[in-house]
Amino acid sequence: MKKLIAIVMIVFAFSANTYAQDKMMSKDVKTVSLEQTPGEFTQKGLTLSEGTYVFEISNHQAGTDVGFVLVPQGKDASKPENHIKAAYVTQVVKEGKIETSNEVKLTKGTYTYFCPLNKTPQYTLTVK
């Protein structure tokens, strides 16, 4: 009986600790919502503070599936090895839909974002 109580207490403590960590992590993650229309993002540039972000990309009648690419400035954006892979949406964004990226930790600097599917220009994201 004492072993059963000890096991239940350990499981409870582990579960409570995991739940608290999940709540802390999700509280520190900010969402950046970006909208795409035919050939462009409606947000032409961004300034953010350092931190962890999820990018939420919406397809507002772009006429094609859309995505999201984020690259540190100075890197060749045409080369996928330079892309911040966690910033990719987890699946292409269909017409009228919204999809999100994984969590991305951004540090001070300048980045470029664009959509190769929607053939948008490259925009600047500055992290201060």
N, C-alpha and C positions, 0 to 999 in steps of 0.2 A: 504494500500500500504506500509506504514512504517513497519507494522508487517511482511509482506512478505519479504521485504528487510532484516529485522533483522533475520528472519529464514534462509534465504539464506546465510547470512554472518556467522551465527553460524554453519551451516552445512559445509560451506567451511572451516572455521577455524578448526573444528573438523577433517575433512578429511585431511587437510594439516598437522596437528599435528600427526595424525595416520600414514600418509605416512612417515613423517620424523622419527618417532620412529621405524617403520619397516626398513627403510634404515639404521638407526644407528645400530639396532640389527643385521641385516644381515652382516654388515661390520665387526662386532666383532667376527663373527662365522667363525672358520677355518675348512677346510675339511681335514680329514686324509683318504687317499686311501689305502686300503689293498686288496691284491689279494690272492685267495686260489686256490691251485692246489691239486691233490690227496693227502690227508692226511696231508697237511701243509699249512701254510701261507708262502708266499715268503718273507715277512718282518718278521724277526726272533726276533725283539725287537724294541721298540720305545722310544725316549726321546722327551718330549714335554714341553712347558712352560704352566703355569697356564692359563686357559681360557676356552672358550666354543667351543666345537667341534661337528662336524657331522662326523660319520664314514661311509665311502663309501666302500662297500664290493663287490668285483667282483669275479665271479665264472669262472675260467679259466680251463675248462675241469677237474674239481674235481671228476667227475663221480657220483656225488650226489648233491642234493640241499645243500646249505650251509647257515650258519647264523653267528652270532657274539655275544659273551658273554664277558662282562667286569666285573671284580670283584676286590674290594679293596684287596690288598695282606693281608694275615693273616686270611681272611674269607674263609670258606669252599666253594669252587667253585662248588661242586656237589649239593649244596642246592640253588634252585632258589630264595629263599628269600634274599640271599646275592648278587645276581646279580644287576647291575645297569640297571634297566629295560629300561631307555631312550636310552641306547646304543644298545639295540636289533635292528636289521634291521626291518623296518616296514612290510616287508614280506620276506619269504625265497627267497634266491637268486638261481634262476634256472641257468642251464648250459648256459654259454655265456652271462649272464645278470649282471647288477649292481644294487644294492639296497642301500638305506641309512638308517641310524638311525635317531632318533630325536636328538635335541640338548642336549649335555651333558656338564655340567660344571665340569671341573676337577681342583682339588686343589692339592697342593704339596703332593707327596707321591708316592707309588708304587702300581701298579695294575697288574692284570693278565688278559690276553685275550686268547680266544680259540674258537673253533667251535665244539660243541658236535655232530653235524650232520656229519661233515667231519672227525671226530675223530682226530683233530689236537693235537699236544702237547700244553702245556700251555706256553705262551710267556710273557715276562715282558714289561710293559709300565711304564716308569718313568716320573713323572711330577716334574719339578724343579721350 
